[in-house]
């Protein structure tokens, strides 16, 4: 599983590690062309910072500053919460109900919340030129994730999130997302057993693939926005 390959000293937030925002708005690494605009140079001005050496001397060294690719600090918070729950040792009382949900069911619930926040960030690309009040009203009108992934997505981008996932070669992720949504809804509406241990394992196992796919779709939408059309 991808978590086994995380470098020592790093946690699940490594999903955002090494990624920055390009000047075009796309998400890129610092050592490769931007997938959204093909820009090679980062064009970040070099800044000088002061550092004090052990002998007391103060020297000026160059430093480049990049804006992180995450949308807000909650991007890290949700991931950290999922990781903490995954690593938590089971409590004896968690198994009091033999037919209950996984003792780590909250991972799937946190994951879906995290996914919804990223979809809103994606939709905001299509609302960039819309007055703030109108953009907020539009998002409120299409408040459910179902309407956002289908109807609003189609209005803004001329396609659906499902088709965008297919266009980047990840059609199975759509099936996975629909299953997460279904089980999450079943859990909330009186069927906690819907989120069992095998399913939690699937959610964690596919987290990196889905995260990478979302970034690819995000850059695809940025490229289309810059070009003035849909792709």
MARNU-907132 format. One record per residue: residue number from 0; chain; residue in three letters; x, y, z of N, C-alpha, C, CB in turn. Coordinates in steps of 0.05 Angstrom, whole numbers. Each point is the difference from the previous one (the first is absolute). Glycine has a CB too. Example, Ala and Ser with C-alpha at 12.3 -4.5 7.8 and 13.67 -1.06 7.14 Angstrom:
<0, 'A', 'Ala', <264, -114, 156>, <-18, 24, 0>, <18, 24, 0>, <-38, -23, 25>>
<1, 'A', 'Ser', <31, 44, -39>, <16, 24, 1>, <-15, 22, 14>, <24, -13, -43>>
***
This chain:
<0, 'A', 'Unk', <17, -24, 0>, <-17, 24, 0>, <18, 25, 0>, <-37, -25, 25>>
<1, 'A', 'Unk', <26, 47, -36>, <16, 24, -3>, <11, 10, 26>, <-27, 11, -39>>
<2, 'A', 'Unk', <14, -16, 61>, <9, 10, 26>, <27, -13, 8>, <-48, 8, 14>>
<3, 'A', 'Unk', <53, -32, -25>, <25, -14, 7>, <24, 14, -13>, <-25, -42, 4>>
<4, 'A', 'Unk', <20, 59, -24>, <22, 13, -15>, <6, 28, 9>, <-11, -29, -38>>
<5, 'A', 'Unk', <-3, 38, 59>, <5, 28, 10>, <27, 1, 13>, <-49, 7, 7>>
<6, 'A', 'Unk', <64, 14, -14>, <27, 3, 11>, <-1, 3, 30>, <14, 22, -42>>
<7, 'A', 'Unk', <7, -32, 56>, <1, 2, 29>, <-3, 29, 9>, <29, -41, 2>>
<8, 'A', 'Unk', <-44, 45, 19>, <-4, 26, 11>, <-22, 16, -13>, <47, 0, 10>>
<9, 'A', 'Unk', <-59, -11, -31>, <-22, 13, -13>, <-26, -16, 4>, <31, 20, -34>>
<10, 'A', 'Unk', <-53, -7, 33>, <-26, -13, 4>, <-16, 1, -26>, <0, 11, 48>>
<11, 'A', 'Unk', <-26, -15, -46>, <-17, -1, -23>, <-2, 27, -14>, <-26, -35, 22>>
<12, 'A', 'Unk', <33, 56, -9>, <0, 27, -13>, <21, 1, -22>, <-17, 21, 42>>
<13, 'A', 'Unk', <33, -42, -44>, <19, -2, -22>, <-14, 0, -27>, <32, -25, 29>>
<14, 'A', 'Unk', <-59, 21, -29>, <-16, 2, -24>, <3, 28, -13>, <-32, -33, 19>>
<15, 'A', 'Unk', <38, 53, -3>, <4, 27, -10>, <29, 8, -2>, <-44, 12, 20>>
<16, 'A', 'Unk', <62, -30, -11>, <28, 6, 1>, <12, 6, -28>, <3, -28, 42>>
<17, 'A', 'Unk', <13, 49, -44>, <13, 7, -25>, <-17, 13, -21>, <29, -38, 10>>
<18, 'A', 'Unk', <-55, 43, -3>, <-18, 12, -19>, <-5, 29, 7>, <-22, -44, -7>>
<19, 'A', 'Unk', <22, 61, -13>, <-4, 29, 3>, <-19, 10, -20>, <46, 6, 18>>
<20, 'A', 'Unk', <-56, 19, -14>, <-17, 13, -19>, <17, 14, -21>, <-37, 5, 35>>
<21, 'A', 'Unk', <31, -10, -60>, <13, 14, -22>, <-13, 28, -3>, <10, -44, -24>>
<22, 'A', 'Unk', <4, 61, 11>, <-11, 27, -5>, <-26, 0, -15>, <46, 18, 1>>
<23, 'A', 'Unk', <-51, -40, -16>, <-25, -3, -16>, <-23, -10, 17>, <27, -9, -40>>
<24, 'A', 'Unk', <-21, 0, 64>, <-20, -10, 18>, <0, -31, 1>, <-27, 40, -10>>
<25, 'A', 'Unk', <42, -52, -7>, <2, -29, 0>, <17, -11, 23>, <-6, 1, -49>>
<26, 'A', 'Unk', <5, -27, 53>, <15, -13, 21>, <23, -15, -13>, <-41, -5, 29>>
<27, 'A', 'Unk', <65, 10, -20>, <24, -10, -12>, <21, -7, 21>, <-10, 27, -41>>
<28, 'A', 'Unk', <30, -42, 32>, <24, -4, 17>, <20, 21, -7>, <-8, -50, 4>>
<29, 'A', 'Unk', <28, 54, 12>, <19, 21, -5>, <22, -8, -20>, <-8, 16, 46>>
<30, 'A', 'Unk', <8, -41, -54>, <21, -9, -18>, <-10, -12, -26>, <27, -8, 40>>
<31, 'A', 'Unk', <-52, 15, -48>, <-11, -10, -25>, <-19, 21, -12>, <3, -47, 17>>
<32, 'A', 'Unk', <-7, 46, -44>, <-18, 19, -12>, <-28, -1, 12>, <27, -4, -42>>
<33, 'A', 'Unk', <-40, 26, 42>, <-28, 1, 11>, <-19, -15, -19>, <10, 45, 22>>
<34, 'A', 'Unk', <-25, -64, -12>, <-19, -14, -16>, <-23, 17, -12>, <11, -40, 28>>
<35, 'A', 'Unk', <-15, 63, -15>, <-22, 18, -9>, <8, 20, -21>, <-20, -6, 44>>
<36, 'A', 'Unk', <45, 15, -44>, <9, 20, -19>, <27, -6, -13>, <-25, 33, 27>>
<37, 'A', 'Unk', <37, -55, -20>, <25, -9, -12>, <24, 18, 7>, <-26, -19, -37>>
<38, 'A', 'Unk', <22, 37, 56>, <22, 18, 8>, <22, -16, 13>, <-32, 38, 6>>
<39, 'A', 'Unk', <57, -33, -14>, <23, -14, 11>, <11, 14, 24>, <10, -18, -45>>
<40, 'A', 'Unk', <-5, 44, 42>, <11, 16, 22>, <-22, 7, 20>, <36, 18, -31>>
<41, 'A', 'Unk', <-29, -17, 56>, <-19, 7, 20>, <-4, 30, 2>, <13, -41, 25>>
<42, 'A', 'Unk', <6, 56, -35>, <-2, 30, 1>, <-5, 11, 28>, <-17, -3, -47>>
<43, 'A', 'Unk', <29, -10, 66>, <-3, 10, 28>, <25, 17, 6>, <-28, -40, 14>>
<44, 'A', 'Unk', <24, 65, -5>, <23, 17, 6>, <16, -12, 23>, <-25, 40, -17>>
<45, 'A', 'Unk', <52, -38, 14>, <17, -10, 21>, <1, 20, 23>, <28, -26, -34>>
<46, 'A', 'Unk', <-32, 17, 58>, <1, 17, 24>, <24, -7, 16>, <-50, 4, 0>>
<47, 'A', 'Unk', <60, 16, 15>, <23, -4, 17>, <-10, -1, 29>, <32, 23, -33>>
<48, 'A', 'Unk', <-23, -43, 48>, <-7, -2, 28>, <25, -1, 17>, <-43, -24, -12>>
<49, 'A', 'Unk', <41, 34, 36>, <23, 0, 18>, <1, -25, 17>, <-2, 50, 2>>
<50, 'A', 'Unk', <25, -62, 1>, <4, -23, 17>, <25, 5, 18>, <-21, -31, -35>>
<51, 'A', 'Unk', <18, 24, 60>, <22, 3, 19>, <15, -26, 3>, <-26, 35, 25>>
<52, 'A', 'Unk', <52, -35, -30>, <17, -23, 2>, <7, -6, 29>, <18, 8, -46>>
<53, 'A', 'Unk', <-6, -31, 52>, <7, -7, 27>, <20, 19, 12>, <-10, -48, -11>>
<54, 'A', 'Unk', <27, 59, -6>, <21, 18, 11>, <-11, 29, 3>, <35, -28, -22>>
<55, 'A', 'Unk', <-61, 31, 17>, <-12, 27, 5>, <-2, 17, -25>, <17, -3, 45>>
<56, 'A', 'Unk', <-4, -5, -66>, <-1, 16, -25>, <-28, -2, -12>, <49, -7, -8>>
<57, 'A', 'Unk', <-58, 29, -4>, <-25, 1, -14>, <5, 1, -29>, <-23, 23, 39>>
<58, 'A', 'Unk', <12, -41, -54>, <4, -1, -29>, <-26, 1, -15>, <42, -27, 7>>
<59, 'A', 'Unk', <-42, 37, -31>, <-23, 1, -17>, <1, -23, -20>, <-3, 51, 5>>
<60, 'A', 'Unk', <-19, -66, -6>, <-1, -22, -19>, <-25, 2, -17>, <26, -30, 31>>
<61, 'A', 'Unk', <-25, 22, -56>, <-24, 2, -18>, <-20, -21, 7>, <29, 18, -36>>
<62, 'A', 'Unk', <-54, -12, 33>, <-21, -19, 5>, <-23, 5, -19>, <13, -3, 48>>
<63, 'A', 'Unk', <-24, -18, -59>, <-24, 3, -17>, <-24, -7, 17>, <27, -12, -42>>
<64, 'A', 'Unk', <-48, 27, 38>, <-25, -4, 14>, <-22, -8, -19>, <14, 33, 36>>
<65, 'A', 'Unk', <-27, -55, -30>, <-22, -10, -17>, <-26, -1, 16>, <33, -26, -28>>
<66, 'A', 'Unk', <-55, 31, 15>, <-26, -3, 13>, <-8, -30, -1>, <-13, 48, -12>>
<67, 'A', 'Unk', <7, -59, 34>, <-8, -28, 1>, <-25, -6, -17>, <19, -3, 45>>
<68, 'A', 'Unk', <-21, -21, -55>, <-21, -7, -19>, <-27, -5, 15>, <34, -20, -30>>
<69, 'A', 'Unk', <-33, 16, 56>, <-25, -5, 14>, <-18, 25, -1>, <24, -33, 31>>
<70, 'A', 'Unk', <-50, 28, -29>, <-18, 23, -1>, <-1, 16, 25>, <-26, -25, -33>>
<71, 'A', 'Unk', <28, 11, 56>, <-2, 13, 26>, <11, -20, 21>, <-41, 28, -14>>
<72, 'A', 'Unk', <45, -19, 38>, <12, -17, 20>, <-16, -25, 6>, <22, 40, 19>>
<73, 'A', 'Unk', <-49, -38, -24>, <-17, -24, 5>, <8, -24, -17>, <-37, 32, 12>>
<74, 'A', 'Unk', <50, -26, -35>, <9, -22, -17>, <19, -18, 16>, <-5, 28, -41>>
<75, 'A', 'Unk', <22, -16, 57>, <18, -15, 17>, <-15, -12, 23>, <38, 30, -14>>
<76, 'A', 'Unk', <-56, -15, 25>, <-14, -9, 24>, <-16, -25, -5>, <-3, 47, 15>>
<77, 'A', 'Unk', <-12, -48, -36>, <-16, -24, -7>, <18, -25, -3>, <-35, 29, -22>>
<78, 'A', 'Unk', <57, -25, 8>, <19, -22, -5>, <12, -10, 26>, <10, 18, -46>>
<79, 'A', 'Unk', <-2, 1, 63>, <12, -7, 26>, <-20, -15, 17>, <30, 40, -3>>
<80, 'A', 'Unk', <-55, -31, 2>, <-21, -14, 16>, <-4, -28, -9>, <-22, 44, 8>>
<81, 'A', 'Unk', <22, -48, -35>, <-3, -27, -10>, <23, -18, 8>, <-26, 18, -39>>
<82, 'A', 'Unk', <50, -7, 37>, <24, -15, 7>, <0, -7, 30>, <25, 23, -37>>
<83, 'A', 'Unk', <-32, -4, 53>, <-1, -5, 29>, <-20, -22, 7>, <13, 48, 8>>
<84, 'A', 'Unk', <-36, -48, -21>, <-20, -20, 5>, <9, -28, -10>, <-36, 35, -4>>
<85, 'A', 'Unk', <50, -35, -19>, <11, -25, -11>, <20, -13, 19>, <-8, 19, -47>>
<86, 'A', 'Unk', <25, -2, 59>, <21, -10, 17>, <-9, -5, 29>, <32, 25, -28>>
<87, 'A', 'Unk', <-56, -16, 34>, <-10, -3, 28>, <-4, -30, 6>, <-22, 45, -2>>
<88, 'A', 'Unk', <31, -53, 25>, <-4, -27, 9>, <-29, -4, 7>, <47, -3, 18>>
<89, 'A', 'Unk', <-59, -19, -26>, <-29, -5, 6>, <-4, -1, 30>, <-5, -25, -42>>
<90, 'A', 'Unk', <-18, 36, 50>, <-8, 0, 28>, <-19, -24, 4>, <6, 51, 5>>
<91, 'A', 'Unk', <-3, -64, 18>, <-17, -24, 5>, <-29, 5, -4>, <35, -16, 32>>
<92, 'A', 'Unk', <-44, 39, -22>, <-29, 7, -2>, <-9, 4, -28>, <3, 21, 44>>
<93, 'A', 'Unk', <16, -17, -63>, <-8, 4, -28>, <-13, -25, -11>, <38, 32, -6>>
<94, 'A', 'Unk', <-32, -55, 17>, <-11, -26, -10>, <-24, -9, 17>, <46, -12, -18>>
<95, 'A', 'Unk', <-58, 30, 33>, <-22, -8, 17>, <-24, -10, -17>, <15, 34, 34>>
<96, 'A', 'Unk', <-18, -22, -58>, <-21, -8, -18>, <12, -16, -23>, <-28, 41, 13>>
<97, 'A', 'Unk', <25, -67, -13>, <13, -17, -20>, <-9, 5, -28>, <4, -34, 34>>
<98, 'A', 'Unk', <-28, 44, -37>, <-11, 6, -27>, <1, 30, -7>, <-29, -40, 4>>
<99, 'A', 'Unk', <45, 55, 11>, <2, 28, -4>, <19, 7, -23>, <-10, 7, 48>>
<100, 'A', 'Unk', <16, 18, -52>, <18, 9, -21>, <29, -5, 8>, <-33, 35, -14>>
<101, 'A', 'Unk', <51, -31, -5>, <28, -1, 6>, <7, 20, 22>, <10, -14, -47>>
<102, 'A', 'Unk', <8, 7, 65>, <8, 19, 21>, <15, 24, -12>, <2, -38, 33>>
<103, 'A', 'Unk', <4, 36, -59>, <14, 23, -13>, <-18, 11, -22>, <44, -20, 10>>
<104, 'A', 'Unk', <-71, 17, -7>, <-19, 10, -20>, <3, 30, -4>, <-31, -36, 13>>
<105, 'A', 'Unk', <40, 51, 7>, <2, 29, -3>, <20, 8, -23>, <-10, 4, 49>>
<106, 'A', 'Unk', <28, -22, -56>, <18, 6, -22>, <-15, 4, -26>, <36, -27, 22>>
<107, 'A', 'Unk', <-56, 10, -27>, <-15, 3, -24>, <-17, 25, 0>, <-2, -50, -4>>
<108, 'A', 'Unk', <-8, 57, 28>, <-17, 24, 2>, <18, 25, -3>, <-32, -24, 31>>
<109, 'A', 'Unk', <55, 24, -19>, <19, 23, -4>, <9, 2, -28>, <15, -6, 47>>
<110, 'A', 'Unk', <-10, -17, -60>, <9, 0, -28>, <-21, 14, -18>, <27, -42, 9>>
<111, 'A', 'Unk', <-52, 35, -5>, <-21, 11, -17>, <-2, 30, 4>, <-25, -44, 0>>
<112, 'A', 'Unk', <27, 53, 24>, <-1, 29, 6>, <24, 14, -14>, <-23, -9, 44>>
<113, 'A', 'Unk', <46, -3, -42>, <24, 11, -13>, <-4, 1, -30>, <29, -18, 37>>
<114, 'A', 'Unk', <-41, -3, -49>, <-5, -1, -28>, <-19, 22, -9>, <8, -49, 1>>
<115, 'A', 'Unk', <-29, 54, 15>, <-19, 21, -7>, <13, 27, 0>, <-37, -28, 20>>
<116, 'A', 'Unk', <55, 33, -1>, <14, 27, 0>, <17, 3, -25>, <0, 0, 50>>
<117, 'A', 'Unk', <12, -21, -60>, <16, 2, -24>, <-17, 4, -25>, <35, -28, 23>>
<118, 'A', 'Unk', <-58, 16, -23>, <-18, 4, -23>, <-9, 29, -1>, <-16, -48, 3>>
<119, 'A', 'Unk', <11, 60, 20>, <-8, 28, 1>, <23, 18, -11>, <-31, -9, 39>>
<120, 'A', 'Unk', <55, 2, -31>, <23, 15, -10>, <2, -3, -31>, <24, -7, 44>>
<121, 'A', 'Unk', <-30, -16, -54>, <1, -5, -29>, <-22, 17, -14>, <18, -47, 8>>
<122, 'A', 'Unk', <-41, 47, 3>, <-22, 15, -12>, <5, 30, 0>, <-31, -35, 15>>
<123, 'A', 'Unk', <46, 45, 4>, <7, 28, 1>, <16, 10, -23>, <-2, -4, 49>>
<124, 'A', 'Unk', <15, -15, -63>, <15, 7, -25>, <-20, 11, -20>, <35, -35, 9>>
<125, 'A', 'Unk', <-58, 22, -11>, <-20, 9, -19>, <-15, 25, 8>, <-4, -47, -13>>
<126, 'A', 'Unk', <8, 55, 38>, <-14, 24, 11>, <20, 23, 4>, <-33, -30, 22>>
<127, 'A', 'Unk', <57, 28, -33>, <20, 20, 5>, <-9, 28, -9>, <35, -35, -6>>
<128, 'A', 'Unk', <-48, 37, -17>, <-8, 26, -10>, <-28, 8, 9>, <29, -8, -39>>
<129, 'A', 'Unk', <-41, -8, 56>, <-27, 6, 10>, <2, 17, 25>, <-18, -43, -19>>
<130, 'A', 'Unk', <1, 64, 22>, <1, 16, 24>, <-3, -18, 25>, <-20, 39, -25>>
<131, 'A', 'Unk', <34, -31, 46>, <1, -17, 24>, <-28, -8, 10>, <43, 22, 11>>
<132, 'A', 'Unk', <-61, -3, -9>, <-27, -5, 11>, <-14, -21, -17>, <-2, 46, 19>>
<133, 'A', 'Unk', <5, -43, -46>, <-14, -18, -18>, <13, -28, 1>, <-12, 38, -30>>
<134, 'A', 'Unk', <38, -39, 33>, <14, -25, 2>, <-9, -15, 25>, <39, 19, -25>>
<135, 'A', 'Unk', <-41, -5, 47>, <-9, -12, 25>, <-29, -10, -2>, <32, 30, 26>>
<136, 'A', 'Unk', <-48, -14, -39>, <-28, -7, -3>, <-2, -26, -18>, <-14, 49, 5>>
<137, 'A', 'Unk', <30, -50, -25>, <0, -24, -18>, <8, -25, 16>, <11, 29, -39>>
<138, 'A', 'Unk', <9, -27, 55>, <9, -23, 16>, <-22, -8, 20>, <48, 14, -6>>
<139, 'A', 'Unk', <-61, 6, 17>, <-22, -6, 19>, <-24, -14, -14>, <15, 40, 27>>
<140, 'A', 'Unk', <-20, -31, -52>, <-22, -12, -15>, <6, -30, -6>, <-11, 46, -20>>
<141, 'A', 'Unk', <36, -51, 15>, <9, -28, -6>, <16, -9, 24>, <0, 8, -51>>
<142, 'A', 'Unk', <-13, -11, 73>, <14, -6, 25>, <7, -30, 3>, <-24, 39, 21>>
<143, 'A', 'Unk', <8, -56, -33>, <5, -29, 3>, <23, -8, -18>, <-48, -8, 12>>
<144, 'A', 'Unk', <63, -11, -3>, <23, -9, -16>, <-9, -13, -26>, <26, -7, 43>>
<145, 'A', 'Unk', <-49, -6, -42>, <-10, -13, -25>, <-6, 21, -21>, <-20, -36, 27>>
<146, 'A', 'Unk', <7, 58, -20>, <-6, 20, -20>, <25, 15, -9>, <-45, 5, 20>>
<147, 'A', 'Unk', <65, -3, -3>, <25, 13, -7>, <16, -17, -20>, <0, 23, 45>>
<148, 'A', 'Unk', <1, -49, -40>, <16, -17, -17>, <-12, -3, -27>, <16, -24, 40>>
<149, 'A', 'Unk', <-42, 27, -42>, <-13, -5, -26>, <-10, 27, -12>, <-14, -46, 16>>
<150, 'A', 'Unk', <-8, 57, -5>, <-13, 23, -13>, <18, 25, 0>, <-44, -19, 14>>
<151, 'A', 'Unk', <54, 27, 9>, <16, 25, 1>, <26, -4, -15>, <-20, 12, 44>>
<152, 'A', 'Unk', <32, -35, -41>, <25, -5, -15>, <-4, 2, -30>, <15, -31, 37>>
<153, 'A', 'Unk', <-38, 21, -46>, <-7, 1, -29>, <-5, 29, -9>, <-19, -46, 3>>
<154, 'A', 'Unk', <6, 62, 15>, <-5, 28, -7>, <26, 15, -3>, <-44, -2, 25>>
<155, 'A', 'Unk', <62, -2, -6>, <25, 15, 1>, <21, -9, -21>, <-9, 8, 48>>
<156, 'A', 'Unk', <10, -35, -52>, <22, -11, -16>, <-9, -14, -25>, <25, -4, 42>>
<157, 'A', 'Unk', <-51, 0, -46>, <-10, -14, -23>, <5, -30, 0>, <8, 42, -25>>
<158, 'A', 'Unk', <-4, -53, 49>, <5, -28, 3>, <-7, -8, 28>, <36, 0, -36>>
<159, 'A', 'Unk', <-29, -24, 45>, <-4, -9, 27>, <26, -9, 13>, <-47, -14, -12>>
<160, 'A', 'Unk', <48, 12, 38>, <24, -9, 13>, <6, -28, -8>, <-9, 31, 39>>
<161, 'A', 'Unk', <-11, -47, -43>, <4, -28, -8>, <15, 0, -27>, <-42, -14, 24>>
<162, 'A', 'Unk', <34, 30, -43>, <13, 0, -26>, <28, 11, 2>, <-44, 6, -22>>
<163, 'A', 'Unk', <49, 13, 40>, <27, 10, 4>, <18, -22, 11>, <-18, 47, 8>>
<164, 'A', 'Unk', <8, -63, 10>, <16, -22, 11>, <6, -20, -22>, <-21, 7, 45>>
<165, 'A', 'Unk', <2, -12, -62>, <4, -18, -23>, <21, 11, -19>, <-47, -17, 4>>
<166, 'A', 'Unk', <47, 43, -8>, <18, 13, -19>, <29, -2, 9>, <-36, 31, -13>>
<167, 'A', 'Unk', <41, -34, 40>, <27, -3, 10>, <7, -29, 5>, <-3, 46, 20>>
<168, 'A', 'Unk', <-14, -64, -29>, <5, -28, 3>, <-6, -13, 27>, <34, 8, -34>>
<169, 'A', 'Unk', <-53, 4, 48>, <-7, -10, 27>, <-30, -5, 2>, <39, 25, 19>>
<170, 'A', 'Unk', <-51, -40, -37>, <-29, -4, 2>, <-9, -15, 25>, <-1, 0, -49>>
<171, 'A', 'Unk', <18, -18, 59>, <-7, -16, 24>, <-3, 17, 25>, <23, -39, -20>>
<172, 'A', 'Unk', <-10, 63, 20>, <-3, 17, 23>, <-28, 11, 3>, <48, 12, -5>>
<173, 'A', 'Unk', <-62, -8, -17>, <-27, 9, 2>, <-18, -21, 14>, <6, 28, -42>>
<174, 'A', 'Unk', <-2, -53, 35>, <-15, -21, 13>, <7, -1, 30>, <0, -27, -43>>
<175, 'A', 'Unk', <25, 31, 49>, <8, 1, 28>, <-13, 23, 15>, <44, -21, -13>>
<176, 'A', 'Unk', <-44, 44, 1>, <-12, 24, 13>, <-29, -4, 5>, <34, 29, -21>>
<177, 'A', 'Unk', <-48, -40, 1>, <-29, -5, 4>, <-5, -20, 22>, <-7, 9, -49>>
<178, 'A', 'Unk', <25, -28, 52>, <-3, -20, 22>, <5, 13, 27>, <14, -36, -31>>
<179, 'A', 'Unk', <6, 54, 33>, <4, 14, 25>, <-24, 17, 7>, <50, 1, -10>>
<180, 'A', 'Unk', <-60, 13, -10>, <-24, 17, 5>, <-24, -17, 9>, <17, 32, -35>>
<181, 'A', 'Unk', <-21, -54, 23>, <-23, -17, 7>, <3, -11, 29>, <-5, -13, -48>>
<182, 'A', 'Unk', <29, 4, 54>, <4, -12, 27>, <-1, 22, 21>, <27, -37, -20>>
<183, 'A', 'Unk', <-17, 60, 13>, <-1, 22, 19>, <-29, 8, 6>, <44, 17, -17>>
<184, 'A', 'Unk', <-61, -16, -5>, <-28, 7, 4>, <-14, -22, 16>, <1, 26, -44>>
<185, 'A', 'Unk', <5, -52, 38>, <-12, -22, 14>, <7, 2, 30>, <2, -29, -41>>
<186, 'A', 'Unk', <23, 36, 47>, <9, 3, 27>, <-16, 21, 15>, <46, -14, -14>>
<187, 'A', 'Unk', <-49, 37, 1>, <-14, 22, 12>, <-30, -6, 5>, <33, 31, -22>>
<188, 'A', 'Unk', <-45, -47, 3>, <-28, -5, 1>, <-8, -27, 12>, <-4, 29, -39>>
<189, 'A', 'Unk', <20, -37, 59>, <-9, -23, 16>, <13, -27, -6>, <-41, 25, 4>>
<190, 'A', 'Unk', <62, -25, -20>, <13, -26, -6>, <30, 3, 5>, <-36, -12, -34>>
<191, 'A', 'Unk', <44, 14, 59>, <29, 4, 6>, <17, -23, -9>, <-14, 26, 39>>
<192, 'A', 'Unk', <3, -50, -43>, <16, -23, -9>, <10, 3, -28>, <-27, -28, 30>>
<193, 'A', 'Unk', <16, 49, -44>, <8, 3, -28>, <30, 7, -3>, <-46, 16, -10>>
<194, 'A', 'Unk', <58, -4, 31>, <28, 6, -1>, <15, -20, 18>, <-9, 49, -8>>
<195, 'A', 'Unk', <17, -72, -5>, <14, -21, 15>, <30, 2, -4>, <-41, -29, -5>>
<196, 'A', 'Unk', <56, 11, 17>, <29, 0, -1>, <11, -2, -29>, <0, -20, 45>>
<197, 'A', 'Unk', <-10, 2, -61>, <10, -2, -27>, <-4, 26, -16>, <-9, -49, 1>>
<198, 'A', 'Unk', <-13, 62, 3>, <-5, 24, -15>, <18, 23, 9>, <-48, -14, -6>>
<199, 'A', 'Unk', <53, 16, 32>, <18, 20, 10>, <28, -4, -12>, <-26, 4, 43>>
<200, 'A', 'Unk', <34, -29, -45>, <26, -6, -12>, <1, 9, -29>, <5, -40, 30>>
<201, 'A', 'Unk', <-28, 36, -44>, <-1, 9, -28>, <2, 30, -2>, <-28, -40, -11>>
<202, 'A', 'Unk', <15, 54, 28>, <1, 30, 0>, <28, 9, 4>, <-46, 2, 18>>
<203, 'A', 'Unk', <60, -13, 1>, <28, 8, 5>, <18, -8, -23>, <-8, -5, 49>>
<204, 'A', 'Unk', <4, -19, -59>, <17, -10, -22>, <-2, 17, -25>, <-6, -46, 19>>
<205, 'A', 'Unk', <-18, 57, -24>, <-5, 16, -25>, <3, 30, 4>, <-30, -37, -15>>
<206, 'A', 'Unk', <37, 45, 40>, <2, 28, 6>, <20, 15, -18>, <-13, -11, 47>>
<207, 'A', 'Unk', <36, 0, -50>, <21, 13, -16>, <-8, 1, -30>, <35, -15, 33>>
<208, 'A', 'Unk', <-46, -6, -44>, <-8, -1, -28>, <-21, 22, -5>, <10, -50, -2>>
<209, 'A', 'Unk', <-30, 51, 21>, <-21, 20, -4>, <11, 28, 3>, <-33, -32, 18>>
<210, 'A', 'Unk', <51, 36, 1>, <12, 26, 4>, <15, 10, -25>, <4, -10, 50>>
<211, 'A', 'Unk', <13, -8, -61>, <15, 6, -24>, <-19, 6, -24>, <38, -29, 17>>
<212, 'A', 'Unk', <-60, 13, -18>, <-19, 4, -22>, <-13, 27, 2>, <-7, -50, -2>>
<213, 'A', 'Unk', <-1, 58, 27>, <-12, 26, 3>, <19, 22, -9>, <-27, -18, 39>>
<214, 'A', 'Unk', <52, 16, -33>, <20, 20, -8>, <1, 1, -31>, <27, -7, 42>>
<215, 'A', 'Unk', <-27, -16, -55>, <1, -1, -29>, <-25, 13, -12>, <27, -42, 3>>
<216, 'A', 'Unk', <-50, 37, 9>, <-25, 13, -10>, <1, 30, 5>, <-26, -42, 8>>
<217, 'A', 'Unk', <36, 50, 15>, <3, 28, 7>, <16, 14, -21>, <-4, -11, 49>>
<218, 'A', 'Unk', <27, 0, -56>, <17, 12, -20>, <-13, 0, -28>, <40, -14, 26>>
<219, 'A', 'Unk', <-55, -6, -32>, <-15, -1, -25>, <-20, 23, -2>, <6, -50, -1>>
<220, 'A', 'Unk', <-19, 55, 24>, <-20, 22, 0>, <14, 27, -1>, <-31, -28, 26>>
<221, 'A', 'Unk', <55, 31, -14>, <15, 25, -1>, <9, 5, -29>, <16, -6, 47>>
<222, 'A', 'Unk', <-7, -15, -61>, <9, 3, -28>, <-24, 9, -17>, <35, -36, 7>>
<223, 'A', 'Unk', <-58, 24, -3>, <-23, 7, -15>, <-9, 29, 5>, <-15, -48, 1>>
<224, 'A', 'Unk', <16, 56, 25>, <-7, 27, 7>, <19, 20, -13>, <-18, -17, 44>>
<225, 'A', 'Unk', <43, 11, -45>, <19, 18, -12>, <-4, 2, -30>, <32, -11, 36>>
<226, 'A', 'Unk', <-41, -11, -47>, <-5, -1, -29>, <-27, 12, -8>, <29, -39, -2>>
<227, 'A', 'Unk', <-45, 45, 21>, <-26, 11, -5>, <-21, -19, -10>, <24, 40, -11>>
<228, 'A', 'Unk', <-20, -66, 17>, <-19, -20, -9>, <1, -24, 18>, <3, 16, -47>>
<229, 'A', 'Unk', <-16, -38, 38>, <0, -25, 15>, <16, -21, -15>, <-45, 12, 19>>
<230, 'A', 'Unk', <57, -30, -4>, <14, -22, -11>, <-8, -26, 13>, <39, 30, -11>>
***
